[in-house]
Amino acid sequence: MIVASKPEKSVPERAVGIPFEEEYQAHLLLEKRLSENTASSYLSDLRLCFGHLRVNEDVASSLKPERLREFFAVLIELGFTPSSL
């Protein structure tokens, strides 16, 4: 008997690099004194967000509240809870 397991959350495959990524990581590690894992998670989240915003246009013109709300709605549809956003 095969039992189906609950599918794990998957995120869109649009993750990209972020501007000044190395500098931001250094800021998180040195000035904010975050752990490597926490800083890595922050950067991963930003890559995903920037990837979502770049789908149809450049990031600068898409940094608008409605586009960010759209991004968070996609994450909620994927099963992320509002408290994890």
Secondary structure, 3 states (H helix, E strand, C coil): CCCCCCCCCCCCCCCCCCCCHHHHHHHHHHHCCCCHHHHHHHHHHHHHHHHHHCCCCCHHHHCCHHHHHHHHHHHHHCCCCHHHC
